[in-house]
Amino acid sequence: MLQPDLTYQLLRNLTSPVVAVTAERRGKENGMISDAAVRASIVPSVPRLSVYIHKFNYSHDMIFETGRFGLHLLHTMQFDIVRRLGFFSGRDQDKLAGIPHHRGKLGVPVLDDCFAHFECNVANVMDTGSSTLFLGDVVAVGRGAAAELEPKGELLTASYFRNTMPAEWRLEYEAKLGDAQQIAAEMSRTIKPVVWKRS
Ligand SMILES: Cc1cc2nc3c(=O)[nH]c(=O)nc-3n(C[C@H](O)[C@H](O)[C@H](O)COP(=O)(O)O)c2cc1C
């Protein structure tokens, strides 16, 4: 018999670095946080990555409809970005307004300050019920321009964020995670086949 709490704790070892995922649709920009992104190709001439985005996040439909997104590895000194993009939805506010950024080659927002960024065209998707796994063809990359001028620490991992976030954020983080888990629980049971529209 699986012990859900133990299983969840052990699965946390499989979380990725903390990434900021950005999108643009009909002139509206947005960004969110994920810790479920991995390299998805070992072929240098076919660079790919993948990331799981919950369907109830605003970013999900922006990426699904436009077929493109930006993905940023962050520094250990960018906790504020994690809170701003990962604790609130872009449905209610312009989360990127106070974060220096520019449009990349694909037209997606690229954060000026980051450890590294990747611009992707969606190559395929997989439904998980509660989320979509987006497979992205990486078409442009860069290191954060601001970070090159002034080092901003190490790569921000999910465990470092969870263990080191300011104490006053923890209750809020855990409440939001609990809400998302509840919504995702029912949705996760129904997985649909999806055929990705190729551009
Ligand atoms: C550390 C951290 C990791 C997260 N990982 C994910 C994830 O892997 N997938 C996801 O859909 N949401 C994840 N979230 C939650 C979204 O970032 C959050 O719901 C965000 O408010 C969505 O914004 P949006 O509605 O503007 O798209 C994470 C949040 C944090 C703080």
The ligand as a MOL file (V3000), in Angstrom:
LIG
                    3D

  0  0  0     0  0            999 V3000
M  V30 BEGIN CTAB
M  V30 COUNTS 31 33 0 0 0
M  V30 BEGIN ATOM
M  V30 1 C 8.0850 26.9490 -6.2390 0
M  V30 2 C 6.8620 26.8860 -7.1110 0
M  V30 3 C 6.7230 25.8580 -8.0260 0
M  V30 4 C 5.5930 25.7720 -8.8490 0
M  V30 5 N 5.5060 24.7620 -9.7790 0
M  V30 6 C 4.4570 24.7410 -10.6510 0
M  V30 7 C 4.4150 23.7700 -11.7030 0
M  V30 8 O 5.3180 22.9380 -11.8620 0
M  V30 9 N 3.3520 23.8050 -12.5770 0
M  V30 10 C 2.3370 24.7280 -12.4410 0
M  V30 11 O 1.3950 24.7230 -13.2470 0
M  V30 12 N 2.3430 25.6460 -11.4290 0
M  V30 13 C 3.3940 25.6770 -10.5620 0
M  V30 14 N 3.4350 26.6250 -9.5640 0
M  V30 15 C 2.2730 27.5260 -9.3770 0
M  V30 16 C 2.1580 28.6680 -10.3820 0
M  V30 17 O 3.3770 29.3400 -10.5660 0
M  V30 18 C 1.1040 29.6350 -9.8230 0
M  V30 19 O -0.1380 28.9680 -9.7290 0
M  V30 20 C 0.9630 30.9270 -10.6310 0
M  V30 21 O 0.2280 31.8430 -9.8420 0
M  V30 22 C 0.2510 30.7410 -11.9540 0
M  V30 23 O 0.1570 32.0000 -12.5750 0
M  V30 24 P -0.8170 32.3160 -13.7800 0
M  V30 25 O -2.2250 31.9990 -13.3370 0
M  V30 26 O -0.5960 33.7890 -14.0270 0
M  V30 27 O -0.3810 31.4740 -14.9350 0
M  V30 28 C 4.5680 26.7430 -8.7430 0
M  V30 29 C 4.6980 27.7860 -7.8070 0
M  V30 30 C 5.8370 27.8670 -7.0050 0
M  V30 31 C 5.9650 29.0130 -6.0390 0
M  V30 END ATOM
M  V30 BEGIN BOND
M  V30 1 1 1 2
M  V30 2 1 2 3
M  V30 3 2 2 30
M  V30 4 2 3 4
M  V30 5 1 4 5
M  V30 6 1 4 28
M  V30 7 2 5 6
M  V30 8 1 6 7
M  V30 9 1 6 13
M  V30 10 2 7 8
M  V30 11 1 7 9
M  V30 12 1 9 10
M  V30 13 2 10 11
M  V30 14 1 10 12
M  V30 15 2 12 13
M  V30 16 1 13 14
M  V30 17 1 14 15
M  V30 18 1 14 28
M  V30 19 1 15 16
M  V30 20 1 16 17
M  V30 21 1 16 18
M  V30 22 1 18 19
M  V30 23 1 18 20
M  V30 24 1 20 21
M  V30 25 1 20 22
M  V30 26 1 22 23
M  V30 27 1 23 24
M  V30 28 2 24 25
M  V30 29 1 24 26
M  V30 30 1 24 27
M  V30 31 2 28 29
M  V30 32 1 29 30
M  V30 33 1 30 31
M  V30 END BOND
M  V30 END CTAB
M  END
